[in-house]
Amino acid sequence: MSSKYAFTKALKEVRFLFCQTGEHSAATRSFVARAYPTMKKNNPQTPILLREAAGTLPKVYARYG
């Protein structure tokens, strides 16, 4: 699979943490809104978790196994 958002088979989970209203998370929210459908379409078996919490600084975690 040759795609911009195709994940390696070793990737077991991707987790995005960000604030739903904070200015510091605006770029993360924009990226997720734009890229999530493509990432999920190209990686249907990989969980992509979106965690919104007030005051949270944006972070991305990738779990490999």
N, CA, C, O and CB atoms as a CASP TS submission, in Angstrom:
PFRMAT TS
TARGET T0000
AUTHOR 0000-0000-0000
METHOD Language model
MODEL 1
PARENT N/A
ATOM      1  N   MET     1       0.853  -1.165   0.000  1.00  0.00           N
ATOM      2  CA  MET     1       0.000   0.000   0.000  1.00  0.00           C
ATOM      3  C   MET     1       0.902   1.232   0.000  1.00  0.00           C
ATOM      4  O   MET     1       1.686   1.439   0.927  1.00  0.00           O
ATOM      5  CB  MET     1      -0.972  -0.004   1.225  1.00  0.00           C
ATOM      6  N   SER     2       0.788   2.014  -1.008  1.00  0.00           N
ATOM      7  CA  SER     2       1.603   3.206  -1.143  1.00  0.00           C
ATOM      8  C   SER     2       0.719   4.426  -0.936  1.00  0.00           C
ATOM      9  O   SER     2       0.062   4.897  -1.865  1.00  0.00           O
ATOM     10  CB  SER     2       2.305   3.253  -2.526  1.00  0.00           C
ATOM     11  N   SER     3       0.709   4.921   0.272  1.00  0.00           N
ATOM     12  CA  SER     3      -0.137   6.062   0.585  1.00  0.00           C
ATOM     13  C   SER     3       0.549   6.940   1.613  1.00  0.00           C
ATOM     14  O   SER     3       1.391   6.480   2.384  1.00  0.00           O
ATOM     15  CB  SER     3      -1.511   5.604   1.096  1.00  0.00           C
ATOM     16  N   LYS     4       0.182   8.191   1.611  1.00  0.00           N
ATOM     17  CA  LYS     4       0.768   9.147   2.542  1.00  0.00           C
ATOM     18  C   LYS     4       0.517   8.758   3.992  1.00  0.00           C
ATOM     19  O   LYS     4       1.366   8.996   4.851  1.00  0.00           O
ATOM     20  CB  LYS     4       0.218  10.532   2.280  1.00  0.00           C
ATOM     21  N   TYR     5      -0.642   8.162   4.277  1.00  0.00           N
ATOM     22  CA  TYR     5      -0.996   7.815   5.648  1.00  0.00           C
ATOM     23  C   TYR     5      -1.084   6.314   5.880  1.00  0.00           C
ATOM     24  O   TYR     5      -1.817   5.876   6.767  1.00  0.00           O
ATOM     25  CB  TYR     5      -2.302   8.453   6.009  1.00  0.00           C
ATOM     26  N   ALA     6      -0.362   5.521   5.112  1.00  0.00           N
ATOM     27  CA  ALA     6      -0.325   4.078   5.342  1.00  0.00           C
ATOM     28  C   ALA     6       0.685   3.793   6.450  1.00  0.00           C
ATOM     29  O   ALA     6       1.846   4.191   6.361  1.00  0.00           O
ATOM     30  CB  ALA     6       0.044   3.302   4.032  1.00  0.00           C
ATOM     31  N   PHE     7       0.232   3.101   7.492  1.00  0.00           N
ATOM     32  CA  PHE     7       1.084   2.806   8.643  1.00  0.00           C
ATOM     33  C   PHE     7       1.799   1.477   8.448  1.00  0.00           C
ATOM     34  O   PHE     7       1.331   0.611   7.709  1.00  0.00           O
ATOM     35  CB  PHE     7       0.257   2.781   9.939  1.00  0.00           C
ATOM     36  N   THR     8       2.929   1.326   9.114  1.00  0.00           N
ATOM     37  CA  THR     8       3.640   0.058   9.134  1.00  0.00           C
ATOM     38  C   THR     8       2.819  -0.969   9.916  1.00  0.00           C
ATOM     39  O   THR     8       2.040  -0.600  10.795  1.00  0.00           O
ATOM     40  CB  THR     8       5.054   0.228   9.754  1.00  0.00           C
ATOM     41  N   LYS     9       2.987  -2.230   9.608  1.00  0.00           N
ATOM     42  CA  LYS     9       2.230  -3.283  10.291  1.00  0.00           C
ATOM     43  C   LYS     9       2.610  -3.406  11.763  1.00  0.00           C
ATOM     44  O   LYS     9       1.836  -3.938  12.558  1.00  0.00           O
ATOM     45  CB  LYS     9       2.448  -4.615   9.595  1.00  0.00           C
ATOM     46  N   ALA    10       3.788  -2.922  12.133  1.00  0.00           N
ATOM     47  CA  ALA    10       4.221  -2.986  13.532  1.00  0.00           C
ATOM     48  C   ALA    10       3.477  -1.983  14.420  1.00  0.00           C
ATOM     49  O   ALA    10       3.477  -2.122  15.643  1.00  0.00           O
ATOM     50  CB  ALA    10       5.720  -2.733  13.620  1.00  0.00           C
ATOM     51  N   LEU    11       2.849  -0.980  13.816  1.00  0.00           N
ATOM     52  CA  LEU    11       2.117   0.024  14.590  1.00  0.00           C
ATOM     53  C   LEU    11       0.799  -0.565  15.075  1.00  0.00           C
ATOM     54  O   LEU    11      -0.012  -1.029  14.274  1.00  0.00           O
ATOM     55  CB  LEU    11       1.865   1.300  13.746  1.00  0.00           C
ATOM     56  N   LYS    12       0.588  -0.546  16.383  1.00  0.00           N
ATOM     57  CA  LYS    12      -0.610  -1.152  16.980  1.00  0.00           C
ATOM     58  C   LYS    12      -1.673  -0.132  17.359  1.00  0.00           C
ATOM     59  O   LYS    12      -2.850  -0.481  17.450  1.00  0.00           O
ATOM     60  CB  LYS    12      -0.228  -1.942  18.202  1.00  0.00           C
ATOM     61  N   GLU    13      -1.281   1.138  17.587  1.00  0.00           N
ATOM     62  CA  GLU    13      -2.249   2.143  18.022  1.00  0.00           C
ATOM     63  C   GLU    13      -1.646   3.534  17.859  1.00  0.00           C
ATOM     64  O   GLU    13      -0.448   3.728  18.067  1.00  0.00           O
ATOM     65  CB  GLU    13      -2.677   1.901  19.496  1.00  0.00           C
ATOM     66  N   VAL    14      -2.485   4.499  17.486  1.00  0.00           N
ATOM     67  CA  VAL    14      -2.098   5.907  17.449  1.00  0.00           C
ATOM     68  C   VAL    14      -3.081   6.658  18.331  1.00  0.00           C
ATOM     69  O   VAL    14      -4.293   6.474  18.223  1.00  0.00           O
ATOM     70  CB  VAL    14      -2.088   6.479  15.975  1.00  0.00           C
ATOM     71  N   ARG    15      -2.549   7.506  19.206  1.00  0.00           N
ATOM     72  CA  ARG    15      -3.409   8.235  20.147  1.00  0.00           C
ATOM     73  C   ARG    15      -3.081   9.726  20.069  1.00  0.00           C
ATOM     74  O   ARG    15      -1.934  10.126  20.267  1.00  0.00           O
ATOM     75  CB  ARG    15      -3.225   7.702  21.611  1.00  0.00           C
ATOM     76  N   PHE    16      -4.092  10.543  19.779  1.00  0.00           N
ATOM     77  CA  PHE    16      -3.961  11.994  19.757  1.00  0.00           C
ATOM     78  C   PHE    16      -4.595  12.551  21.022  1.00  0.00           C
ATOM     79  O   PHE    16      -5.745  12.239  21.329  1.00  0.00           O
ATOM     80  CB  PHE    16      -4.620  12.605  18.482  1.00  0.00           C
ATOM     81  N   LEU    17      -3.861  13.368  21.752  1.00  0.00           N
ATOM     82  CA  LEU    17      -4.393  14.066  22.919  1.00  0.00           C
ATOM     83  C   LEU    17      -4.338  15.557  22.624  1.00  0.00           C
ATOM     84  O   LEU    17      -3.314  16.066  22.168  1.00  0.00           O
ATOM     85  CB  LEU    17      -3.591  13.710  24.225  1.00  0.00           C
ATOM     86  N   PHE    18      -5.440  16.258  22.884  1.00  0.00           N
ATOM     87  CA  PHE    18      -5.468  17.695  22.628  1.00  0.00           C
ATOM     88  C   PHE    18      -6.660  18.329  23.320  1.00  0.00           C
ATOM     89  O   PHE    18      -7.579  17.643  23.767  1.00  0.00           O
ATOM     90  CB  PHE    18      -5.514  17.978  21.122  1.00  0.00           C
ATOM     91  N   CYS    19      -6.628  19.657  23.402  1.00  0.00           N
ATOM     92  CA  CYS    19      -7.712  20.430  24.003  1.00  0.00           C
ATOM     93  C   CYS    19      -8.738  20.754  22.918  1.00  0.00           C
ATOM     94  O   CYS    19      -8.365  21.123  21.804  1.00  0.00           O
ATOM     95  CB  CYS    19      -7.171  21.739  24.674  1.00  0.00           C
ATOM     96  N   GLN    20     -10.017  20.619  23.233  1.00  0.00           N
ATOM     97  CA  GLN    20     -11.048  20.843  22.232  1.00  0.00           C
ATOM     98  C   GLN    20     -11.265  22.317  21.911  1.00  0.00           C
ATOM     99  O   GLN    20     -11.870  22.630  20.885  1.00  0.00           O
ATOM    100  CB  GLN    20     -12.335  20.239  22.695  1.00  0.00           C
ATOM    101  N   THR    21     -10.792  23.231  22.754  1.00  0.00           N
ATOM    102  CA  THR    21     -11.013  24.660  22.502  1.00  0.00           C
ATOM    103  C   THR    21      -9.739  25.494  22.541  1.00  0.00           C
ATOM    104  O   THR    21      -9.741  26.613  22.029  1.00  0.00           O
ATOM    105  CB  THR    21     -11.981  25.202  23.506  1.00  0.00           C
ATOM    106  N   GLY    22      -8.672  25.006  23.114  1.00  0.00           N
ATOM    107  CA  GLY    22      -7.452  25.793  23.305  1.00  0.00           C
ATOM    108  C   GLY    22      -6.750  26.147  22.004  1.00  0.00           C
ATOM    109  O   GLY    22      -6.691  25.349  21.069  1.00  0.00           O
ATOM    110  N   GLU    23      -6.216  27.372  21.968  1.00  0.00           N
ATOM    111  CA  GLU    23      -5.489  27.839  20.793  1.00  0.00           C
ATOM    112  C   GLU    23      -4.236  26.994  20.545  1.00  0.00           C
ATOM    113  O   GLU    23      -3.843  26.801  19.395  1.00  0.00           O
ATOM    114  CB  GLU    23      -5.107  29.312  20.958  1.00  0.00           C
ATOM    115  N   HIS    24      -3.611  26.494  21.604  1.00  0.00           N
ATOM    116  CA  HIS    24      -2.394  25.693  21.463  1.00  0.00           C
ATOM    117  C   HIS    24      -2.663  24.350  20.778  1.00  0.00           C
ATOM    118  O   HIS    24      -1.723  23.696  20.326  1.00  0.00           O
ATOM    119  CB  HIS    24      -1.767  25.455  22.832  1.00  0.00           C
ATOM    120  N   SER    25      -3.919  23.931  20.693  1.00  0.00           N
ATOM    121  CA  SER    25      -4.269  22.669  20.034  1.00  0.00           C
ATOM    122  C   SER    25      -4.905  22.874  18.658  1.00  0.00           C
ATOM    123  O   SER    25      -5.340  21.907  18.033  1.00  0.00           O
ATOM    124  CB  SER    25      -5.215  21.877  20.913  1.00  0.00           C
ATOM    125  N   ALA    26      -4.964  24.109  18.184  1.00  0.00           N
ATOM    126  CA  ALA    26      -5.640  24.406  16.915  1.00  0.00           C
ATOM    127  C   ALA    26      -5.037  23.630  15.741  1.00  0.00           C
ATOM    128  O   ALA    26      -5.775  23.095  14.914  1.00  0.00           O
ATOM    129  CB  ALA    26      -5.573  25.903  16.628  1.00  0.00           C
ATOM    130  N   ALA    27      -3.720  23.564  15.660  1.00  0.00           N
ATOM    131  CA  ALA    27      -3.078  22.853  14.547  1.00  0.00           C
ATOM    132  C   ALA    27      -3.373  21.356  14.608  1.00  0.00           C
ATOM    133  O   ALA    27      -3.567  20.716  13.574  1.00  0.00           O
ATOM    134  CB  ALA    27      -1.558  23.091  14.566  1.00  0.00           C
ATOM    135  N   THR    28      -3.405  20.803  15.809  1.00  0.00           N
ATOM    136  CA  THR    28      -3.716  19.380  15.967  1.00  0.00           C
ATOM    137  C   THR    28      -5.151  19.098  15.547  1.00  0.00           C
ATOM    138  O   THR    28      -5.409  18.129  14.832  1.00  0.00           O
ATOM    139  CB  THR    28      -3.492  18.933  17.423  1.00  0.00           C
ATOM    140  N   ARG    29      -6.085  19.934  15.983  1.00  0.00           N
ATOM    141  CA  ARG    29      -7.490  19.753  15.592  1.00  0.00           C
ATOM    142  C   ARG    29      -7.648  19.850  14.079  1.00  0.00           C
ATOM    143  O   ARG    29      -8.382  19.068  13.476  1.00  0.00           O
ATOM    144  CB  ARG    29      -8.385  20.801  16.282  1.00  0.00           C
ATOM    145  N   SER    30      -6.962  20.804  13.472  1.00  0.00           N
ATOM    146  CA  SER    30      -7.023  20.973  12.022  1.00  0.00           C
ATOM    147  C   SER    30      -6.464  19.744  11.304  1.00  0.00           C
ATOM    148  O   SER    30      -7.063  19.253  10.348  1.00  0.00           O
ATOM    149  CB  SER    30      -6.250  22.233  11.598  1.00  0.00           C
ATOM    150  N   PHE    31      -5.313  19.249  11.769  1.00  0.00           N
ATOM    151  CA  PHE    31      -4.713  18.063  11.162  1.00  0.00           C
ATOM    152  C   PHE    31      -5.633  16.854  11.282  1.00  0.00           C
ATOM    153  O   PHE    31      -5.846  16.133  10.307  1.00  0.00           O
ATOM    154  CB  PHE    31      -3.364  17.760  11.811  1.00  0.00           C
ATOM    155  N   VAL    32      -6.176  16.632  12.469  1.00  0.00           N
ATOM    156  CA  VAL    32      -7.048  15.473  12.694  1.00  0.00           C
ATOM    157  C   VAL    32      -8.299  15.576  11.822  1.00  0.00           C
ATOM    158  O   VAL    32      -8.716  14.584  11.225  1.00  0.00           O
ATOM    159  CB  VAL    32      -7.442  15.366  14.189  1.00  0.00           C
ATOM    160  N   ALA    33      -8.897  16.758  11.744  1.00  0.00           N
ATOM    161  CA  ALA    33     -10.104  16.930  10.924  1.00  0.00           C
ATOM    162  C   ALA    33      -9.825  16.635   9.453  1.00  0.00           C
ATOM    163  O   ALA    33     -10.673  16.081   8.754  1.00  0.00           O
ATOM    164  CB  ALA    33     -10.651  18.355  11.073  1.00  0.00           C
ATOM    165  N   ARG    34      -8.637  17.005   8.989  1.00  0.00           N
ATOM    166  CA  ARG    34      -8.290  16.804   7.585  1.00  0.00           C
ATOM    167  C   ARG    34      -7.804  15.383   7.304  1.00  0.00           C
ATOM    168  O   ARG    34      -8.171  14.797   6.286  1.00  0.00           O
ATOM    169  CB  ARG    34      -7.227  17.798   7.170  1.00  0.00           C
ATOM    170  N   ALA    35      -6.983  14.824   8.194  1.00  0.00           N
ATOM    171  CA  ALA    35      -6.280  13.577   7.895  1.00  0.00           C
ATOM    172  C   ALA    35      -6.944  12.316   8.430  1.00  0.00           C
ATOM    173  O   ALA    35      -6.693  11.228   7.911  1.00  0.00           O
ATOM    174  CB  ALA    35      -4.914  13.654   8.435  1.00  0.00           C
ATOM    175  N   TYR    36      -7.784  12.432   9.452  1.00  0.00           N
ATOM    176  CA  TYR    36      -8.367  11.234  10.070  1.00  0.00           C
ATOM    177  C   TYR    36      -9.093  10.335   9.064  1.00  0.00           C
ATOM    178  O   TYR    36      -8.845   9.129   9.062  1.00  0.00           O
ATOM    179  CB  TYR    36      -9.333  11.643  11.167  1.00  0.00           C
ATOM    180  N   PRO    37      -9.975  10.862   8.212  1.00  0.00           N
ATOM    181  CA  PRO    37     -10.673   9.955   7.283  1.00  0.00           C
ATOM    182  C   PRO    37      -9.719   9.149   6.393  1.00  0.00           C
ATOM    183  O   PRO    37      -9.950   7.964   6.151  1.00  0.00           O
ATOM    184  CB  PRO    37     -11.619  10.754   6.404  1.00  0.00           C
ATOM    185  N   THR    38      -8.663   9.781   5.911  1.00  0.00           N
ATOM    186  CA  THR    38      -7.701   9.083   5.062  1.00  0.00           C
ATOM    187  C   THR    38      -6.896   8.070   5.857  1.00  0.00           C
ATOM    188  O   THR    38      -6.673   6.951   5.395  1.00  0.00           O
ATOM    189  CB  THR    38      -6.764  10.079   4.390  1.00  0.00           C
ATOM    190  N   MET    39      -6.454   8.458   7.061  1.00  0.00           N
ATOM    191  CA  MET    39      -5.701   7.518   7.897  1.00  0.00           C
ATOM    192  C   MET    39      -6.549   6.290   8.204  1.00  0.00           C
ATOM    193  O   MET    39      -6.058   5.165   8.114  1.00  0.00           O
ATOM    194  CB  MET    39      -5.245   8.195   9.209  1.00  0.00           C
ATOM    195  N   LYS    40      -7.807   6.488   8.564  1.00  0.00           N
ATOM    196  CA  LYS    40      -8.674   5.365   8.933  1.00  0.00           C
ATOM    197  C   LYS    40      -8.989   4.495   7.712  1.00  0.00           C
ATOM    198  O   LYS    40      -9.044   3.270   7.819  1.00  0.00           O
ATOM    199  CB  LYS    40      -9.982   5.881   9.569  1.00  0.00           C
ATOM    200  N   LYS    41      -9.193   5.122   6.567  1.00  0.00           N
ATOM    201  CA  LYS    41      -9.477   4.365   5.343  1.00  0.00           C
ATOM    202  C   LYS    41      -8.295   3.478   4.958  1.00  0.00           C
ATOM    203  O   LYS    41      -8.488   2.337   4.538  1.00  0.00           O
ATOM    204  CB  LYS    41      -9.814   5.323   4.187  1.00  0.00           C
ATOM    205  N   ASN    42      -7.071   3.997   5.099  1.00  0.00           N
ATOM    206  CA  ASN    42      -5.874   3.250   4.718  1.00  0.00           C
ATOM    207  C   ASN    42      -5.385   2.292   5.790  1.00  0.00           C
ATOM    208  O   ASN    42      -4.533   1.446   5.518  1.00  0.00           O
ATOM    209  CB  ASN    42      -4.780   4.200   4.378  1.00  0.00           C
ATOM    210  N   ASN    43      -5.911   2.410   7.009  1.00  0.00           N
ATOM    211  CA  ASN    43      -5.470   1.576   8.135  1.00  0.00           C
ATOM    212  C   ASN    43      -6.675   1.137   8.965  1.00  0.00           C
ATOM    213  O   ASN    43      -6.753   1.473  10.146  1.00  0.00           O
ATOM    214  CB  ASN    43      -4.454   2.343   9.024  1.00  0.00           C
ATOM    215  N   PRO    44      -7.608   0.400   8.382  1.00  0.00           N
ATOM    216  CA  PRO    44      -8.856   0.084   9.095  1.00  0.00           C
ATOM    217  C   PRO    44      -8.666  -0.769  10.344  1.00  0.00           C
ATOM    218  O   PRO    44      -9.520  -0.741  11.231  1.00  0.00           O
ATOM    219  CB  PRO    44      -9.791  -0.621   8.170  1.00  0.00           C
ATOM    220  N   GLN    45      -7.585  -1.520  10.441  1.00  0.00           N
ATOM    221  CA  GLN    45      -7.378  -2.393  11.596  1.00  0.00           C
ATOM    222  C   GLN    45      -6.614  -1.713  12.733  1.00  0.00           C
ATOM    223  O   GLN    45      -6.535  -2.261  13.833  1.00  0.00           O
ATOM    224  CB  GLN    45      -6.637  -3.633  11.167  1.00  0.00           C
ATOM    225  N   THR    46      -6.055  -0.537  12.487  1.00  0.00           N
ATOM    226  CA  THR    46      -5.270   0.164  13.501  1.00  0.00           C
ATOM    227  C   THR    46      -6.156   1.149  14.257  1.00  0.00           C
ATOM    228  O   THR    46      -6.748   2.037  13.642  1.00  0.00           O
ATOM    229  CB  THR    46      -4.072   0.899  12.856  1.00  0.00           C
ATOM    230  N   PRO    47      -6.258   1.009  15.582  1.00  0.00           N
ATOM    231  CA  PRO    47      -7.042   1.977  16.355  1.00  0.00           C
ATOM    232  C   PRO    47      -6.394   3.367  16.308  1.00  0.00           C
ATOM    233  O   PRO    47      -5.198   3.516  16.559  1.00  0.00           O
ATOM    234  CB  PRO    47      -7.186   1.505  17.820  1.00  0.00           C
ATOM    235  N   ILE    48      -7.196   4.364  15.985  1.00  0.00           N
ATOM    236  CA  ILE    48      -6.763   5.758  16.015  1.00  0.00           C
ATOM    237  C   ILE    48      -7.651   6.445  17.041  1.00  0.00           C
ATOM    238  O   ILE    48      -8.833   6.686  16.797  1.00  0.00           O
ATOM    239  CB  ILE    48      -6.859   6.453  14.582  1.00  0.00           C
ATOM    240  N   LEU    49      -7.062   6.757  18.196  1.00  0.00           N
ATOM    241  CA  LEU    49      -7.830   7.281  19.318  1.00  0.00           C
ATOM    242  C   LEU    49      -7.682   8.792  19.407  1.00  0.00           C
ATOM    243  O   LEU    49      -6.574   9.320  19.313  1.00  0.00           O
ATOM    244  CB  LEU    49      -7.386   6.625  20.629  1.00  0.00           C
ATOM    245  N   LEU    50      -8.798   9.484  19.588  1.00  0.00           N
ATOM    246  CA  LEU    50      -8.815  10.934  19.746  1.00  0.00           C
ATOM    247  C   LEU    50      -9.298  11.237  21.148  1.00  0.00           C
ATOM    248  O   LEU    50     -10.428  10.904  21.506  1.00  0.00           O
ATOM    249  CB  LEU    50      -9.721  11.625  18.671  1.00  0.00           C
ATOM    250  N   ARG    51      -8.448  11.867  21.945  1.00  0.00           N
ATOM    251  CA  ARG    51      -8.782  12.182  23.333  1.00  0.00           C
ATOM    252  C   ARG    51      -8.738  13.690  23.525  1.00  0.00           C
ATOM    253  O   ARG    51      -7.674  14.305  23.457  1.00  0.00           O
ATOM    254  CB  ARG    51      -7.812  11.474  24.319  1.00  0.00           C
ATOM    255  N   GLU    52      -9.901  14.277  23.764  1.00  0.00           N
ATOM    256  CA  GLU    52     -10.002  15.710  24.008  1.00  0.00           C
ATOM    257  C   GLU    52     -10.218  15.951  25.497  1.00  0.00           C
ATOM    258  O   GLU    52     -11.074  15.324  26.120  1.00  0.00           O
ATOM    259  CB  GLU    52     -11.152  16.337  23.175  1.00  0.00           C
ATOM    260  N   ALA    53      -9.436  16.861  26.057  1.00  0.00           N
ATOM    261  CA  ALA    53      -9.583  17.218  27.466  1.00  0.00           C
ATOM    262  C   ALA    53      -9.173  18.676  27.637  1.00  0.00           C
ATOM    263  O   ALA    53      -8.160  19.112  27.090  1.00  0.00           O
ATOM    264  CB  ALA    53      -8.727  16.281  28.384  1.00  0.00           C
ATOM    265  N   ALA    54      -9.953  19.416  28.388  1.00  0.00           N
ATOM    266  CA  ALA    54      -9.700  20.842  28.588  1.00  0.00           C
ATOM    267  C   ALA    54      -8.310  21.075  29.164  1.00  0.00           C
ATOM    268  O   ALA    54      -7.912  20.437  30.139  1.00  0.00           O
ATOM    269  CB  ALA    54     -10.760  21.450  29.512  1.00  0.00           C
ATOM    270  N   GLY    55      -7.578  21.997  28.549  1.00  0.00           N
ATOM    271  CA  GLY    55      -6.262  22.378  29.041  1.00  0.00           C
ATOM    272  C   GLY    55      -5.130  21.438  28.688  1.00  0.00           C
ATOM    273  O   GLY    55      -3.997  21.662  29.114  1.00  0.00           O
ATOM    274  N   THR    56      -5.399  20.395  27.925  1.00  0.00           N
ATOM    275  CA  THR    56      -4.370  19.418  27.568  1.00  0.00           C
ATOM    276  C   THR    56      -3.481  19.953  26.452  1.00  0.00           C
ATOM    277  O   THR    56      -3.978  20.456  25.444  1.00  0.00           O
ATOM    278  CB  THR    56      -5.012  18.089  27.141  1.00  0.00           C
ATOM    279  N   LEU    57      -2.180  19.847  26.630  1.00  0.00           N
ATOM    280  CA  LEU    57      -1.258  20.200  25.557  1.00  0.00           C
ATOM    281  C   LEU    57      -1.294  19.097  24.504  1.00  0.00           C
ATOM    282  O   LEU    57      -1.391  17.920  24.852  1.00  0.00           O
ATOM    283  CB  LEU    57       0.191  20.410  26.102  1.00  0.00           C
ATOM    284  N   PRO    58      -1.216  19.457  23.220  1.00  0.00           N
ATOM    285  CA  PRO    58      -1.312  18.440  22.173  1.00  0.00           C
ATOM    286  C   PRO    58      -0.112  17.495  22.166  1.00  0.00           C
ATOM    287  O   PRO    58       1.039  17.923  22.250  1.00  0.00           O
ATOM    288  CB  PRO    58      -1.443  19.106  20.818  1.00  0.00           C
ATOM    289  N   LYS    59      -0.412  16.200  22.063  1.00  0.00           N
ATOM    290  CA  LYS    59       0.611  15.155  21.988  1.00  0.00           C
ATOM    291  C   LYS    59       0.092  14.034  21.106  1.00  0.00           C
ATOM    292  O   LYS    59      -1.115  13.836  20.973  1.00  0.00           O
ATOM    293  CB  LYS    59       0.985  14.619  23.407  1.00  0.00           C
ATOM    294  N   VAL    60       1.018  13.309  20.510  1.00  0.00           N
ATOM    295  CA  VAL    60       0.674  12.122  19.731  1.00  0.00           C
ATOM    296  C   VAL    60       1.521  10.973  20.262  1.00  0.00           C
ATOM    297  O   VAL    60       2.737  11.096  20.405  1.00  0.00           O
ATOM    298  CB  VAL    60       0.909  12.347  18.184  1.00  0.00           C
ATOM    299  N   TYR    61       0.863   9.856  20.551  1.00  0.00           N
ATOM    300  CA  TYR    61       1.550   8.651  21.009  1.00  0.00           C
ATOM    301  C   TYR    61       1.333   7.558  19.971  1.00  0.00           C
ATOM    302  O   TYR    61       0.234   7.404  19.438  1.00  0.00           O
ATOM    303  CB  TYR    61       1.037   8.198  22.421  1.00  0.00           C
ATOM    304  N   ALA    62       2.378   6.812  19.693  1.00  0.00           N
ATOM    305  CA  ALA    62       2.291   5.658  18.804  1.00  0.00           C
ATOM    306  C   ALA    62       2.770   4.438  19.586  1.00  0.00           C
ATOM    307  O   ALA    62       3.841   4.454  20.191  1.00  0.00           O
ATOM    308  CB  ALA    62       3.139   5.870  17.492  1.00  0.00           C
ATOM    309  N   ARG    63       1.959   3.384  19.563  1.00  0.00           N
ATOM    310  CA  ARG    63       2.325   2.150  20.275  1.00  0.00           C
ATOM    311  C   ARG    63       2.654   1.083  19.237  1.00  0.00           C
ATOM    312  O   ARG    63       1.864   0.795  18.338  1.00  0.00           O
ATOM    313  CB  ARG    63       1.166   1.669  21.232  1.00  0.00           C
ATOM    314  N   TYR    64       3.834   0.513  19.388  1.00  0.00           N
ATOM    315  CA  TYR    64       4.290  -0.541  18.486  1.00  0.00           C
ATOM    316  C   TYR    64       4.319  -1.861  19.234  1.00  0.00           C
ATOM    317  O   TYR    64       4.501  -1.895  20.451  1.00  0.00           O
ATOM    318  CB  TYR    64       5.687  -0.211  17.902  1.00  0.00           C
ATOM    319  N   GLY    65       4.137  -2.947  18.496  1.00  0.00           N
ATOM    320  CA  GLY    65       4.175  -4.247  19.152  1.00  0.00           C
ATOM    321  C   GLY    65       4.691  -5.321  18.257  1.00  0.00           C
ATOM    322  O   GLY    65       4.783  -6.477  18.670  1.00  0.00           O
TER
END
